Amino acid sequence: MEYELIPFGKEHVDGAVELFAENYTREREKLPLLPVRAVAEPDWIADSLMQRLEEPGVAVLGEGRLLGYMITGLRFSFKGQQAAACPEFAHAAVEEDKAVLYQLMYMALAGKWVAEGIHLHILFHLAGDALLKETLFQLGFGAILAERLRDFSPVGGADVEIVRENDFSRLIDLEIEHNGYYRKSPIFILKDTDREFMAADLEEHGLTDEFLVYYEEGEPAACFIMGESASDEEGFLLRGTNSAQIKSAFVKPHLRGRGIGKSMLRHAVEWAREHGFERLFVEHETANFYGGNFWRRHFSPYMFVSMRYIENRI
């Protein structure tokens, strides 16, 4: 089959929504815990695509039908470079020749990004699509984030008291240590550890979220921040779906392996159930040795975020 690559336009939106729904339906067959909203409310995905029509995008046509599409999403600074991200709803392709279609679409879009000085390329993609994961790997992408879900099945852990803390000021030092953890090997992400910043961040969480805290000798030693999954930055497919999120989690290093993390998770599950949510969501860096291995044991992946770095002298 001959492929025609053209700029993505308004006339392609309906076909794009159908393609994405087909891909998402396959993912839900593998992980039924995923909410149905992305399929049940096609206007939601259509509106999200319409908002990006001014951004670089490509459509692939063959025999008079849309076979695939890929559209630029957010542009931002990351790791000292200019980055462009393609959200999970902003790309899809038919199963037939999917690998070739993605190679062609990325080649077209990557050329536009680099011409604009964008050298970090980021793609959100459904975890169950093994062919797409392999295709991205061959194109030079590597995973940086994972988004995971779990139900409210029982969790073990140590028999310790977990407090629902209302005074965020007691957590500032713990969160400073938490953010500093990300600077270490093998994660190497620079997060702000300024005291005023951390106080403001915790205060903002306190407006809508709740703090689950384990105290050791009167000092906070582990904290989960719990809330509704409604962020503009993560968990797009869970917005408006009655999903709870562990928005931040940290256990002091000397407590790891003692069942404190499991106990925290047990209370997080109880918190989500008590508040009437239907599932629990977490996002984590794939390079996070301790946290990543913990989440992998207790949650199922539904989304990976992969990144490719392009030589910035080009």
Number of C-alpha atoms within 10 A of each C-alpha: 6 8 15 13 17 14 17 22 17 11 8 20 21 15 16 26 23 17 22 23 21 16 19 23 17 14 18 15 11 13 17 11 16 23 19 16 15 22 17 10 11 15 13 13 22 18 12 14 23 13 10 18 17 11 14 18 24 23 26 24 17 13 10 9 10 21 23 27 29 26 26 26 23 13 17 12 11 12 10 7 14 18 22 23 20 20 19 21 26 23 26 27 25 16 15 9 11 17 18 12 22 22 15 17 22 20 12 19 19 20 11 15 19 19 11 10 14 21 21 25 23 24 22 21 23 21 20 20 15 10 12 20 20 13 16 22 15 12 14 13 19 19 19 17 19 25 23 23 22 19 17 15 9 9 15 13 16 13 10 12 14 19 15 16 17 11 11 17 13 13 20 22 16 19 23 18 13 20 18 16 20 18 14 12 11 11 15 14 16 14 13 14 17 11 13 11 13 20 19 14 14 20 16 12 17 18 8 10 16 19 25 20 24 23 14 11 6 7 13 20 20 24 26 23 20 24 24 22 23 18 12 8 7 15 19 15 20 22 18 12 18 17 22 27 27 22 20 16 21 20 21 16 11 8 13 13 11 11 15 23 25 19 20 28 22 19 21 25 25 15 19 23 16 9 13 11 18 17 21 26 23 22 21 19 18 22 18 19 12 12 17 16 12 13 21 14 8 15 16 19 19 22 22 24 23 22 21 19 15 14 9 12 6 8
